[in-house]
């Protein structure tokens, strides 16, 4: 809670332990799709699968939220597990499995979690129509409230930019379903980073920034005025040009369409991003429990304890903090209203 109102977090990931991804590993190894193990029951003895392992992981997740004063969170796929570089039949089967895991976590704690879908993004498709069946299943059958998309799911930058007509079927369907899209990096197949620890994350900031530029400069919201989109990690990179520079900046701010989250752990970067983008379009996002695992400063507080850090920004007034923690997430994802 913050100032008597619930803190709504737009950026979280499913807590399933790695053991619950064994069907995905088997599918990749065997190059053969399988029905979702969440629904079909035990795996072969060589790769045991026990969905009950999810419950303690979810309990630990909730404890972390409580420590950080976060009341409700949208959870989606773990970005490295989106497998956008895999063969088509494996991408689709893995998306179904992971969405069933997300659904299972939300059913364990429906007062704390809302679900965002993993979409089976294929690099060889003519457009995004192939994503719609899984989006429809997740939203219409499972009650998901958002969907994740990656600008670069296969890691080779071979997918059309997010401003192109390739994306129009997805944008149209998401707007029709009133389901916002969450833009998050996923893969990095750049051979230069093969020997870099956690090299997949090198792609996140660059691709999220490119997505922001493509969406704004490509006038996506002129074509899809009802579409809502959030770009993670404060939009990837902050701008080096002032907003008045119309040669480099888009004049329209699309404040009801395009949002950003606060998921940045360096306080100086986060402060600069909120100042530049404006508190009116920032949604609280923490990625708790994050992979950062670091403390911020001499206080010893975790770097993802972002409610406390944003609350310390004295240049934000109470109404601006309330917008970040509560009102903007509600504008971005109306389904939060069911938990407030």
PyMOL commands that set and color helices and strands:
alter all, ss='L'
color gray80, all
select helices_A, chain A and resi 18-30+37-40+45-47+53-67+79-82+88-108+128-141+165-177+191-193+199-217+220-223+233-235+267-277+279-281+306-311+318-332+334-339
alter helices_A, ss='H'
color red, helices_A
select strands_A, chain A and resi 8-13+72-76+113-118+146-149+180-183+229-231+258-261+282-283
alter strands_A, ss='S'
color yellow, strands_A
deselect
rebuild
show_as cartoon
